[in-house]
Amino acid sequence: MTEEPGLTRPRAPRRTGALRKLLRDPQALATATVLLVVVALGLLAPVLTQHGVNEASLEHVDADPGTGDYLLGGDRSGRDIWARLLGSVNTSVVSALIGTSVALAIGLTAGLIGGYYDRLRNITEWVFSLVMTFPGLLLLIVLMPMTKGDYRVTMLIFGVLLSPGVYRLVRNLVLGVKNELFVDAARVSGLPDARILRRHVLFAIRGPVIIAAAFLCNASIGVQAGLAFLGVGSATVPSFGSMISEGFANLYIEPLQILWPSLLLGVITVSLVLFGNALRDVLEGTVSAPSKKTARSSPATRTAPVGATQPELLVIEDLTIAYPTPSGELKEVVSGVHLRLEAGETLGLVGESGSGKTQTAFAALGVLPREAVVTRGSVRLDGRELLGATERELQRLRGRTIGYVPQEPMSNLNPSFTVGAQLVEGLRAAAGVSRTEARERMLTLLERVGIPDPPRTFASYPHQISGGMAQRVLIAGAVAAGPKLLIADEPTTALDVTVQAEILDLLRDLQKELHMAVLLVTHNFGIVADSCRRIAVMRQGEIVETGTCLDMFRAAEHPYTRMLLGSVLDERSVRTDPPASASRVPAKEER
């Protein structure tokens, strides 16, 4: 077998863990150290101070720093500034945790749901638009009698008021991610929506959410301090706001009293923002390393009895798919398609780009875009109607009964996870096996599909393997659970000629070994010539001709079929093509 490009490249360095990257980032290390020191000082306040936060002494009214055991002096009420400063740290930490946690819990959950499910977006939009109409700070002040001045309850309410901002951020991020090919690949592999949202979508949008969390912490600390500065809330709770207010009132007598809380509050807020920025950058693409175990087992095969009559596995009747136009009318992209595919058969669906062949395949997979409208027709897989089936019903079929090989292998692999992690996840969702068993089976399949070093590829990230290897990886994932039908949508489009031939040979061999039916979607008659028993030609959303491969090549009836056949280079023209090292042929020169 010809070696694929990229197989002999040196091993790319493995990505390190988040903790190690944080330790190597000066900004992250410095800001994290500052925040940890500040939080530790607050937690150790009972040990580091000798006075309570509200303990007053007439002898220490406006005392200078270092007077007696008053490290930073006393305020105008004779209280220990150092003790109140550490108490304010604890108040700020609790405020940040409550406000941020509530905002993220509500906004993140609703944003994922509203962004991913179009039918629920109107409800979430209405709810959070209503929340945004409330005057935040004024509402907190008005509700103060109900909260009895407890800043923790106040921060809980403030977290609810912060949630619309989180919701809109997450919703917009999800809208940009949910149409990525690796999300579609996860759906086709049989993963439930909750798993896709939690592992793929949330993981892809985590960076902006992390930096937003830092600003939410700052907002919570700032609002609590602001309310305390205004004198709203319990006077017995230490707060940076109340300390700044008292220092401001005593500015001309003891100016240092306003310096300490202002300085520490500024250090905390700046450190939070800088640390959130650093953490977001560090987490881009960081995942846990897979296991080193390389035990393998043989994949299950499915053979058909000799001489047995093959039942119809996939039946598509009068399928019509339309999309709404800006004027509100429906424009048909697939019109009255009829297809039948027997068990163990390979059918080629051939047509130019935009002919509707991929839309037909997506209808069989149940992954049509949400704006698509199936106006009529039926799609039955192994006797089960797919049109109108719920997402949960389709998830039980994907991976187990129907597999999918896409045309852009690199875009269908999530760049944030290793190849092995994605393969194991898909197999576990489809077959319900343990992680160890899934790993062993995938290593065996990687070797079967022609990967020279399965453990290395298993532990690699998508950017560390070639396009041909990525396509072999996706084929291994598609057949791992032994599906009855494999849909291969332009599986060789992005590959060079040599690798194309190897991928087609691989698909043909796997089809025979596993006795799968294969629907090969392509625009090139040359690809289906030696792979398919029957061919269906599609043009402008309609099937214009169907027949056996031999009859089609001997005497095609439809002019469009003859045109496609005429576009296939004959053997003589291929052999006279100049080598790659020769000068480029002018664009208008006839080959």
DRENTIMI-626273 format. One record per atom (N, C-alpha, C): x, y, z. Coordinates in steps of 0.2 Angstrom, whole numbers, plus 5000, padded with zeros to 4 digits. Layout:
N
XYZ/...
***
This chain:
591
500449945000/500050005000/500450065000/500250114996/500650174995/500650215002/501250245004/501250275010/500850345009/500450365014/500050425013/500550485016/500350545013/500750605015/500650615023/501250625026/501150635033/501250585038/501350515035/501450465039/502150455042/502650485039/503350485041/503550545045/503050595046/503250655049/503450645056/503950685059/504150675066/503550685071/503550655076/503050655081/502950725084/502350755083/502250825086/502250825093/502450875096/502450875104/501750865106/501650825112/500950825115/500850885119/500150895119/499950955122/499950945130/500250995134/500250985141/499650995144/499550975150/498950995154/498851065156/498251085158/498051145160/498551175165/498651135171/499051155176/499751175174/500051135170/500751145168/500751205164/500251215159/500251275155/500151345160/499751335165/499651395169/500251415173/500651355175/501251375178/501851405174/501751395167/502251425163/502051495160/501451515162/501151575160/501351625165/501751675164/501951725169/501351765172/500851785167/500251825169/499851775173/499751715171/499251675175/499551655182/500251645182/500551625188/500551685193/500651745191/500751805195/500051825198/499551825193/498851845196/498551785200/498651725198/498451675203/498751675210/499351695210/499751695216/499451755220/499251805217/498951865221/498251845224/497851815219/497251795222/497251745227/497651695227/497751645232/497951675238/498451725238/498651755244/498151795247/497751835243/497251875246/496651825249/496451775246/495951735249/496251695255/496851675255/497151645261/497151695267/497351755265/497351805271/496651815274/496151805270/495451815272/495251755276/495451695274/495251635278/495651625284/496251655284/496651655291/496551715295/496051755294/495851815298/495851805305/495551745307/495551735315/496251725318/496651705314/497351695316/497751755316/497651795310/498151845309/497851915313/497351915316/497051975319/496951955326/496952005330/496851995338/496152035340/495852065335/495252095336/494652075332/494052085334/493552075330/493352125325/493052115319/492952165314/492452225317/492052215322/491652265325/491852285332/492452265334/492752275341/493052345341/492752395345/492952465345/493352485351/493852525351/494152555356/494252625356/494052665361/494152735361/494852755360/495352715363/496052735363/496352735356/495952695351/496252685345/495852725339/495452775341/495152815336/495652845332/495552835325/496052865320/496752855322/496852795325/497552775327/498052775321/498652795321/499152785316/499352705315/499552685309/499752615308/500352605313/500252545315/500852515320/500652535327/500152565329/499952585335/499752525339/500152505344/499952445348/499952385344/499452345344/499352285340/498852305334/498752365332/498352385327/498852395321/498952345316/499452345311/499352405306/498752415304/498552475299/498252535303/498252535309/497952585313/497152575314/496852625317/496152615319/495752665314/495052655313/494652695310/494352745314/493852785312/493652845316/493152815322/492952755321/492652715327/493052675331/493752675330/494152645334/494252565333/493952545327/494052475325/494652465321/494952405322/495552385318/495452375311/495852425307/495752425300/495952355297/496552325300/496752265297/496252215298/495952205303/495452155304/494852165299/494652225299/494052245294/494252235287/494852245285/495152235278/495052155277/495352115281/495252045280/494552015280/494152045284/493452025284/493052045278/493352105275/493052125268/493252085263/493852055263/494052005258/493551945258/493351915264/492951865265/492251875262/491951945263/491351965261/491351965253/491951995250/491951995243/491951925240/492351885243/492451815240/491751775240/491351785245/490751755246/490251785241/490251855240/489851885235/489951865228/490651855226/490851835220/490551765218/490651725223/490451655222/489751645221/489351685225/488651675225/488351705218/488551765217/488351805211/488551765204/489151745204/489351715198/489051645197/489051605202/488751545202/488051545199/487651585202/486951595200/486851615193/487251665191/487251695184/487451635179/487951595181/488151545176/487751485176/487451465182/486951415182/486351425178/486151485178/485451505174/485651515167/486151565166/486251595159/486551535155/487051495158/487351445154/486951395152/486551365156/486051315154/485551345149/485251395150/484751425146/485051445139/485651465139/486051485133/486151425129/486351365132/486451305128/485851285125/485251285129/484651265126/484351305121/484351375122/484151415117/484551425111/485151415111/485551415105/485551355101/485451295105/485451235101/484751215098/484251225102/483551205100/483251275098/483051275091/482751335088/482051335091/481751285092/481051285094/480951315101/481451315105/481451335112/481751405113/482051435107/482351495108/481851555109/481351555106/480851615108/480651615115/480551555118/480351555125/480951585129/481551565128/482151585132/482251665131/482151685125/482251755123/481751795127/481151775127/480651815131/480751815138/480951765141/481051765148/481651805150/482151805146/482751845148/482651915146/482351935141/482152005139/481752035145/481251995148/480852015154/481352035160/481851985161/482251995167/482652065166/482852075159/483252135158/482952195159/482252195159/481852255160/481852285167/482152235172/482152255179/482752305180/482652365184/483152405186/483552375191/484152345190/484552305194/484652335201/485052385201/485252415207/484752445211/484252475208/483652495211/483252445214/483152385211/482852325213/483152295219/483752295220/484152275225/484052315232/483952385231/483852425236/483152415239/482652415234/481952405236/481852345239/482152295237/482052225241/482452215247/482852265249/483252265255/482852245261/482252275262/481852255268/481652175268/481552155262/481452075262/482052035263/482652055261/483252025262/483552035269/483252085273/483452095280/484252115280/484452145274/485152175274/485652115273/485452055272/485951995271/486252005264/486852015264/487152025257/487151965253/487151905256/487151845253/486451835249/485951855252/485251845248/485251905242/485551955244/485652015239/486051985233/486551955234/486951925229/486651875225/486251835228/485851785224/485351815219/485051865222/484551905217/484951935212/485551965213/485951995208/486251945203/486351885205/486551835200/486051825195/485351825197/484851815193/484851875188/484951935190/484951995186/485551985181/486051955183/486651955178/486551895173/486151855174/486051795170/485851805162/485451865161/485351875154/485951895150/486451925153/487051935149/487451875147/487451825152/487751755151/487351725146/486751725146/486251685141/486451715134/486451775133/486551805126/487251785124/487751785128/488451765126/488451695124/488151655128/488151585127/487751565121/487151595120/486751585115/487051595108/487451655108/487751675101/488351625100/488651605105/489251565104/488951495102/488451465104/488151405102/487951405095/487551465093/487351475086/487951465081/488551485083/489051485079/489451415079/489351375084/489651315085/489251255083/488551255084/488151195083/488151175076/488251215071/488251195064/488951175061/489451165066/490151145064/490051065063/490451045058/490450975056/490550925061/491050945066/491150895071/490550885076/490150935076/489450925080/489050885076/488950895070/488550845066/488850775066/489450765066/489750705066/489650665073/489650705078/489450685085/488650655085/488250695082/487550675081/487450615077/487850605072/487750545067/488050485071/488550495075/488850435079/488350415084/487850445086/487350425090/487350455097/487750505098/487850535105/487150575106/486950575112/486250615114/486450685114/485950725114/486050795114/486350825120/486150795126/486450815132/487250805132/487450755129/488150735129/488550785124/488150795118/488450845113/488550915116/488050935120/488051005123/488551005128/488650955132/489050955138/489850945136/489950905131/490650885130/490950925124/490550935118/490750965112/490651035112/489951055113/489751125112/490051165118/489951145124/490151185130/490951185130/491251135128/491951135128/492251185122/491851195117/492151235112/492051305113/491551325118/491451395119/491651415126/492051375129/492251385136/492651445137/493051465132/493551515133/493151585135/492751605130/492351665132/491951665138/491651605140/491251595146/491751605152/492351585152/492851595157/493051665159/493151695153/493351775154/492751805156/492151785154/491451825157/491351805164/491551745166/491551735173/491951775178/492551795175/492951845179/492651915179/492351935174/491951995175/491351995179/491051935179/490451925184/490651925191/491251895192/491551905199/491651975201/491952015196/492052085198/491452125199/490952105194/490252145195/489952125202/489952065204/489652055210/490052085216/490752085216/491052115221/490952195221/490952225215/490852295214/490152315217/489652275215/488952295217/488852285225/489152235228/489152225235/489452285238/490052305236/490452365239/490052425237/489752435232/489352495230/488752505235/488352445236/487852455241/488052475248/488652445250/488952455256/489152525257/489452555251/489652625251/489052675252/488452655249/487852695250/487552685257/487852635261/487552625267/486952575267/486852545262/486252495261/486552425263/486152395268/486352335271/486552335278/486852275280/486952275288/487652315289/487652355294/488252395296/488752345299/488552295302/489052245305/489452205301/489252205294/489652165289/490152205286/490852175287/491352215284/491352215277/491552275274/491452275266/491952325264/492252315258/492652375255/492352435254/491652425252/491252485251/491152525257/490952495263/490852535269/491552565272/492152525271/492752555273/492952615269/492852615262/492952675258/492552725259/491852715261/491452775263/491652805269/491852765274/492152795280/492752835279/493252805275/493852835274/493752905270/493252905265/493152965262/492853015266/492452995271/492153045276/492753075280/493253035281/493753055286/494453075282/494353085275/494853095271/495353145273/495153205276/495653255277/495953245284/495753205288/496053185294/496553135294/496353075291/496753015290/496652985283/497053015278/496952995271/497152925270/497552895274/497752825273/497152775274/496652795278/496052755279/495652735273/495752775268/495352765261/495852725256/496452725258/496952695253/496952625254/496952595260/496952525260/496452485257/495752495258/495252465255/495252475247/495352535245/495352555238/495952515235/496552505238/497052475235/496952395234/496652365239/496552295239/496052275235/495452325234/494952305230/495152315223/495552365221/495852365214/496252305212/496752285217/497152225216/496752165214/496152155218/495752095217/495452095210/495152155208/494752155202/495252155196/495752185196/496252175191/496552105190/496652075196/496952005195/496451955193/495851965194/495251925192/495251925184/495251985181/495151995174/495751965171/496351985173/497051955170/497051885171/496851855176/496851785177/496351745173/495751775172/495251745167/495551745160/495851795158/496151805151/496651745150/497051735155/497651685155/497351615155/496851605159/496551545159/496151525153/495851575150/495551555144/496051535138/496551575138/497051555133/497351485134/497451465140/497751405142/497351345140/496651355141/496251305141/496051285133/496251325129/496151315122/496451255119/496051195118/496351135116/496651085121/496551105127/496851055132/496351005134/496650945134/496250885136/496650835139/496350795143/496650745147/496950685142/497550665143/497850615139/497550545140/497450505134/497150445135/497550395138/497250335139/497650285142/498250255138/498750225141/499250195137/499150125135/498650095138/498550025136/498350015129/498649965126/498549945119/498349875117/497949845122/497649785121/497149785115/497049735111/496649735105/496149675105/495649685102/495149635101/494949635093/494649585091/494449575084/493749605083/493649655078/492949675077/492549625075/491849635077/491349585075/491249595067/491149535064/490949545057/490249515056/489949525051/489249505049/489249475042/489049415042/489049375035/488349355033/488149355027/487549335025/487549265022/487049225023/486949155021/487049155013/487349105011/487549105004/486849085000/486749124995/486049114991/485449144994/485549175000/484949205003/484749264999/484049274999/483749334996/483849395000/484149454997/484349515001/483649555002/483449575008/482849615009/483049695007/482549735006/482749805005/482849835012/483449865012/483649895019/483449965019/483550005014/483350075014/482950085008/482350115009/481850135004/481650205005/481750245000/481550314999/481050324994/480450344996/479950354991/479650424991/479650454985/479350514984/479550574989/480250564990/480550614995/480550684992/480250734995/480350804993/480550844999/481050884998/481350935003/481351005000/481151045004/481051115002/481351165008/481551225006/481851275010/481451335009/481251375015/480951435014/481351495011/481051535006/481451585003/481251655007/481651705006/481551765009/480751795008/480451775003/479751795002/479251755006/479551695009/479051655012/478851595009/479051585002/478851524998/479351474999/479151414998/479551354999/479851334992/480551324992/480951314986/481151234987/480951194982/481151124982/481851114980/482251074984/482951054982/482950984981/482450944983/482450874982/481650864980/481550834974/480850824971/480750754970/480250724973/480050654972/480550604971/481050594975/481550554974/481350484977/481550434972/481350364974/482050324974/482250284979/482850244979/482650184983/483050134981/482950074985/483650044986/483850014992/484549994993/484449924997/484749874994/484649804997/485249795002/485149755007/485649735012/486249705008/486849735010/487449715007/487549745000/487149784997/487249814991/487649884991/487949904986/488249964986/487950004980/487650064982/487250104977/487650164976/487750184970/488050254969/487550304967/487550364971/487150414970/487550474967/487450484961/487950524957/487550594955/487950644955/487650714953/488150764954/488050824951/488450884952/488250914959/488750954961/488650994967/487951034966/487551034971/486851064971/486351024968/486450964967/485950914963/485450894969/485650894975/485150874980/485350804983/485950774981/486150704983/486350704991/486650754993/486850765000/486250775004/485750815002/485150825006/484750755006/484750715001/484450655002/484750605007/485450605007/485850575012/485650595019/485650665020/485450685026/484750675029/484350665024/483650645026/483650575029/484050535026/484150465028/484450465035/484950505036/485250515043/484850545048/484350585046/483950625051/484350685053/484750715049/485150775051/485050835046/484450835043/484350895039/484350955043/484551015040/484551075044/483851085047/483751125052/483151135055/482651175051/482951215046/482451255042/482251215036/482451155035/482251115030/481551085031/481151085026/480451065026/480351005022/480150945025/480050885021/479250885019/479050905013/478350915011/478050855010/478350795008/478050735007/478550685006/478350615006/478850565005/478950515011/479350465010/479450425016/480150395015/480550385021/481150365021/481150305027/481250245024/481150185029/481850145029/482150135035/482750105036/482550035040/482749985036/482549915039/481849915042/481449945038/480649935039/480449995044/480850035047/480650085051/480650155048/480150195049/480050255046/480450305050/480850345046/481350395049/481050465049/480650485044/480350545044/479850555049/479950605054/479450615059/479750575065/480250535065/480550505071/480850555076/480750545082/481050595087/481850585087/482150635090/482850635090/483150575094/482750555100/483050505104/482950435100/482450425096/482350365091/482950365086/483050425083/483650425078/484350405082/484350435088/485050415091/485150345092/484550305093/484650235094/484850195087/484750235082/484950205075/485650225073/485850285074/486450315072/487050275075/487450255071/488050215074/487950145074/487350125076/487150055077/486950025070/486450055067/486150035061/486350075055/486550135056/486750175050/487350215052/487850215048/488450245049/488550295044/489050345045/489150405040/489850415040/490150425034/490750445032/490750515028/490950575031/490850635028/491450645023/491350705019/491850725014/492350765016/492350795022/492950835025/493150805031/493650765031/493850725037/494050775043/494450825041/494750865046/494250905050/493750935046/493250975049/492750935053/492750865052/492250825056/492650795062/493250815064/493550795070/493650855074/493450845080/493450905085/494250915087/494450975085/495150995086/495350995093/494950995098/495051005105/495150935109/495050875105/495050815108/495550765104/495850725107/496250675103/495850625099/496150595094/495750555089/495450495093/495850465098/495550415102/494950435106/495050485109/494450505114/493850515110/493850535104/493250545100/492950475097/493450435095/493250365093/492950325099/493250335104/492950295110/492250325112/492250385112/491550415114/491050395109/491150395103/490650375098/490450305099/490950255100/490750185100/490450175107/490550205112/490250195119/489550215118/489350265114/488750295114/488350245109/488650215104/488250175100/488150105102/488750075105/488750005107/488649995115/488650045119/488650035126/489149995129/489749995126/490249955129/490649995134/491149965138/491549995143/492050035139/492450085143/492950125140/493550085137/493650035141/494249985140/494149945134/493549915133/493349875127/493249925121/493049985122/492950025116/493650045114/494150055118/494850075116/495150015112/495049955115/495349895112/495049885105/494449895104/494049885098/494349935093/494349995095/494550055090/495350045088/495750025093/496450015091/496449955085/496049905086/496049855081/495749875074/495249915075/494949945068/495449995065/495850035069/496350075066/496850045062/497049985065/497549945061/497149915055/496549895056/496249865050/496149915044/496049975046/495950025040/496550055038/497150025040/497750045037/498150095040/498050105047/498450155050/499050115052/499650145051/500250105052/500450105060/500250155063/500450155071/499850175074/499350125076/498750135079/498750175086/499250155090/499250185097/499450265096/499950275091/500150345090/499550385087/499250365082/498650395080/498150405085/497950355089/497450355094/497650415099/498250425100/498450475105/498550545102/498450555095/498650615092/498050655092/498150725090/497550765089/497450775081/496950795079/496750795072/497250835068/497550885071/498050925067/498750885066/498850835070/499450795069/499450735064/498850725061/498850675056/498650705049/498750665044/498650685037/497850685036/497650705030/496950705028/496750635026/497250595023/497050525022/496950485028/497450495033/497350465039/496750485043/496550545043/495950565046/495350535043/495350525036/494750495033/494750415035/495250385036/495250315038/495050315046/495250365050/494950365056/494250375057/493950415052/493150425052/492850355050/493150325045/492850265042/492850205048/493450205052/493450165058/492950175063/492850245064/492250255069/491550245066/491450245059/490850235056/490650165057/491150115056/490950045056/491050015062/491250045067/491450015074/490949975077/490250005077/489749965080/489349925075/489649905069/489349865064/488749885061/488649945058/488049965055/487849925049/487149925048/486949885042/487049925036/486949995037/487050045031/487550095032/487950105028/488550155028/488450205022/488350265024/488250325019/488950355019/489250355013/489850385012/489750445007/489750505010/489650565006/490250595004/490450594997/491050614994/491650594999/491750535000/492250515005/493050535002/493050544996/493750554993/493850624990/493450674991/493450734988/494050774990/494250774996/494850814999/495450784998/495550724995/496150684995/496450684988/497150664988/497450654982/497250594978/497450584972/497250524968/497450464971/498050454973/498250394976/497850374982/497750424987/497450404993/496750394991/496450424986/495750414984/495650334983/496050314979/496050244977/496050194983/496550214988/496550174994/495950174998/495650234999/495050235003/494450204999/494450204993/493850164989/494050094990/494650064990/494749994991/494549974998/494750025003/494550005010/493849995011/493450045008/492750045009/492449985005/492749965000/492449904996/492649835001/493249835003/493449775007/492949775014/492849835017/492449835023/491749815022/491549835016/490849815014/490749745013/491249715011/491149635010/491249605016/491749625021/491849595027/491249595032/490949655032/490449675037/489749665034/489749645027/489149645024/488649705025/488949755024/488549825025/488249845018/487749875018/487449915012/487849975012/488050005006/488350065006/488050115001/487850175003/487650224999/488250274997/488450264991/489050304990/488850374986/488950424989/488750494986/489350524983/489250544977/489850574974/489650604967/490050644965/489950684959/490350654953/490750604954/491250574949/491050504947/490850494941/490750424939/491350384939/491950404939/492550364939/492550334946/492350364951/492350334958/491950274959/491350274956/490850224957/490950164952/491350174947/491450124941/491550054944/492050044949/492149984951/491949964958/491550014961/491350004968/490549984968/490150004964/489450004964/489149954959/488649914962/488249874957/487749914953/487449964957/486950004953/487150074954/486850114950/486950194950/486350224949/486250284953/485650324952/485950394951/485750424945/485950494943/485450544945/485750594949/485250644951/485450714948/484950754946/485050814943/484450864946/484650924948/484150974951/483650944955/483850894960/483350874965/482950814962/483150784956/482750734954/483150674952/482950614952/483250554949/483150554942/483550554938/483450554931/483550494927/483950444931/484150384928/484350334933/484150274933/484450224937/484550164934/485050124935/485250064932/485850034935/486049974932/486649944934/487249984931/487849974935/488450004933/488649984926/488549924924/488749904917/488349934912/487649934913/487249954908/487250034907/487450064913/487450134913/488150154909/488650124909/489250144906/489250124898/488850064897/488750044890/488250084886/487750104889/487250144885/486750184890/487050234892/486650284896/486150314892/485550324895/484950354891/484850424892/484950454898/484850524899/485450564896/485250624893/485850664891/486250684897/485950704903/486350724908/486850664910/486650604910/487050544912/487650544907/487450554901/488050544896/488550604896/488250664899/488750724900/489250704905/488950674911/489350654917/489850604915/489650554911/490150504908/490650534904/490450584900/490950614895/491450654899/491350674905/491850714909/492350674912/492250614912/492750564915/493350554911/493950574913/494550564909/494650494906/494850484900/494950414898/495650394900/495850334899/496550304901/497050344898/497050354891/497550384887/497750454890/497250494891/497350564893/497650564900/497450514904/497850514911/498550494910/498750454906/499450434905/499850484902/499550524898/499950584895/499950644899/499650644904/499650704909/500450714911/500650784911/501350794913/501450774920/502050754922/502150744929/502150804933/502050804940/501950854945/502550904944/503150884942/503750924942/503750964936/503350954931/503350984925/503051054925/503251094920/502951164921/502151164920/501851214923/501151214924/500851224917/500351184915/499951194909/499551254909/499551294904/499051344904/498351324904/497951374907/497251354909/496851334903/496951364897/496551354891/496851304887/497351274889/497651214885/497251154885/497051124880/496651064880/497151004882/496850964887/497250904889/497050844885/
***
